Amino acid sequence: MKTAPPRFRRFLSSGIAASILLLIYVWVHAQTTCVNPDVNTATEAWAPGSPINVNASGFSAEQQPCVKAAFDNWNAANTADGSGVTFNVTFNDTPVNTTGQTNVYQVTSQQPTDDQGKPANVFGNTGGQGNGTNRTNASTDVNPNITDCTAITETVAHESVTLLDWVNVRSALVPSSL
């Protein structure tokens, strides 16, 4: 029995991984009322190829692997999605102040708030700063009422995907002939 050439197997594996990530994104997006990430531009996204230092706080020991899984998935896809962004995750009980910092991302298990600082009934929300060209830092609040591991992973993945430049990611995932 013949096997496929290695180059074809790599191409097929990359295509399957990209398809799975796209399906996860569509499913997560369908579960929330967030704005479609396609509206993001480079000024709202990490610079391509950036190493991002993620500090996660407020998650129990049982929840920490769930948070890390979201970033591991993006790291595994950073070539296929075209971003080249890598997330280096650490867990620390004390959140870091991201203001004025570069390539720092704080993810905290705490009640998300709206623009007026009032509690928001959402899975998570994300904000941060940029330098006029790209995002320089970010922070995400994950609703502490989310306790299911899969839901935590999907929420963190959803919030962190909004920080990628979807113009470039989409062009890496979708052939230009479509």
C-alpha positions in Angstrom: 0.0 0.0 0.0 1.4 3.4 -1.0 1.6 6.3 1.5 1.3 9.9 0.7 4.6 11.8 0.2 5.8 13.7 3.4 5.2 17.1 1.8 1.6 16.3 1.1 1.1 14.9 4.6 2.5 18.1 6.1 0.2 20.2 3.9 -2.8 18.0 4.8 -1.9 18.3 8.6 -1.6 22.1 8.3 -4.9 22.3 6.5 -6.7 20.1 9.1 -5.3 22.1 12.0 -6.3 25.4 10.4 -9.8 24.0 9.7 -10.2 22.9 13.3 -9.1 26.3 14.6 -11.5 28.0 12.2 -14.4 25.7 13.3 -13.6 26.4 17.0 -13.6 30.1 16.3 -17.0 29.9 14.5 -18.5 27.8 17.3 -17.1 30.1 20.1 -18.3 33.2 18.2 -21.7 31.7 17.8 -21.9 31.4 21.6 -21.2 35.0 22.4 -22.4 38.5 21.5 -18.9 39.7 20.7 -18.0 41.6 17.5 -16.6 39.5 14.7 -12.8 39.6 14.9 -12.7 40.4 11.2 -13.1 44.1 12.1 -9.6 44.1 13.8 -6.8 45.7 12.0 -3.0 45.7 12.5 -3.3 48.6 15.0 -5.4 46.3 17.3 -3.2 43.2 16.9 0.1 42.0 18.1 2.9 42.7 15.6 3.5 39.6 13.4 6.1 37.3 15.0 5.9 38.9 18.4 6.7 36.9 21.5 4.0 37.8 24.0 4.5 37.3 27.8 1.2 36.2 29.3 0.6 36.4 33.0 -2.6 34.6 34.2 -4.0 35.3 37.6 -6.9 34.2 39.7 -7.3 30.7 38.2 -7.3 27.6 40.4 -4.7 24.9 40.0 -7.3 22.9 38.2 -8.2 25.7 35.8 -4.6 26.7 34.9 -4.1 23.8 32.4 -7.4 25.0 30.7 -6.0 28.5 30.3 -2.7 27.2 29.0 -4.4 25.0 26.5 -5.8 28.0 24.7 -2.4 29.5 24.2 -0.8 26.1 23.4 -3.4 25.8 20.6 -2.5 29.2 19.2 1.2 28.5 19.4 0.7 25.3 17.5 -1.1 27.2 14.8 1.0 30.3 14.6 2.6 29.4 11.3 -0.6 28.2 9.7 -2.6 31.2 10.9 0.0 33.6 9.5 0.5 35.6 12.7 3.8 34.0 13.9 2.8 35.3 17.4 3.9 33.1 20.3 2.4 33.2 23.8 4.7 32.4 26.8 2.3 31.7 29.7 3.1 32.0 33.4 0.8 31.9 36.4 1.1 34.4 39.2 -1.4 35.3 41.9 -0.7 39.0 41.4 -1.9 40.5 38.1 0.7 42.7 36.3 0.0 46.3 35.3 0.2 46.2 31.5 0.1 50.0 31.1 3.1 51.3 29.1 4.5 47.8 28.7 5.3 46.0 25.4 4.3 42.5 24.5 2.6 41.9 27.9 -0.8 40.3 28.2 -2.6 39.9 31.5 -5.4 37.3 31.7 -7.4 37.4 35.0 -10.3 35.4 36.4 -12.5 38.2 37.5 -15.8 39.8 36.7 -15.6 41.6 33.3 -16.8 45.2 33.3 -18.2 47.4 30.6 -16.8 50.8 29.5 -18.3 52.5 32.6 -16.8 50.0 35.0 -20.1 48.2 35.7 -20.3 44.4 35.8 -20.9 43.0 32.3 -22.7 39.7 31.8 -20.3 38.3 29.3 -17.8 35.4 29.2 -14.9 37.7 28.9 -13.6 41.1 27.6 -10.3 42.4 26.4 -8.7 45.8 26.2 -5.2 47.2 26.0 -3.0 49.8 24.3 -1.2 50.2 21.0 1.5 52.3 19.5 -0.4 53.4 16.4 1.0 50.5 14.3 0.3 47.5 16.5 -1.0 46.4 19.9 1.6 46.7 22.6 -0.2 45.2 25.6 -3.5 43.7 26.5 -5.6 42.5 29.4 -8.5 40.1 29.5 -11.0 39.4 32.2 -12.6 36.0 32.2 -15.9 35.6 34.0 -15.1 33.6 37.2 -18.5 31.9 37.0 -17.1 29.9 34.1 -15.7 26.8 35.8 -15.9 24.1 33.0 -12.4 23.5 31.6 -13.5 23.4 28.0 -15.5 26.7 28.4 -12.4 28.4 30.0 -10.2 27.2 27.2 -12.7 28.4 24.6 -13.2 31.8 26.3 -9.5 32.5 26.6 -9.0 31.4 23.0 -11.8 33.6 21.8 -10.5 36.7 23.7 -6.9 36.1 22.6 -7.9 35.6 18.9 -9.2 39.1 18.8 -5.6 40.3 19.3 -4.4 38.7 16.0 -4.5 40.7 12.8 -7.4 39.0 11.1 -6.6 40.5 7.7 -3.3 38.6 7.7 -4.6 35.5 9.4 -7.5 35.1 7.0 -5.2 35.4 4.0 -3.0 32.6 5.5 -6.0 30.4 6.1 -8.1 31.0 3.0 -6.7 30.6 -0.5 -6.8 33.8 -2.6 -8.7 32.0 -5.3 -11.8 31.8 -3.2 
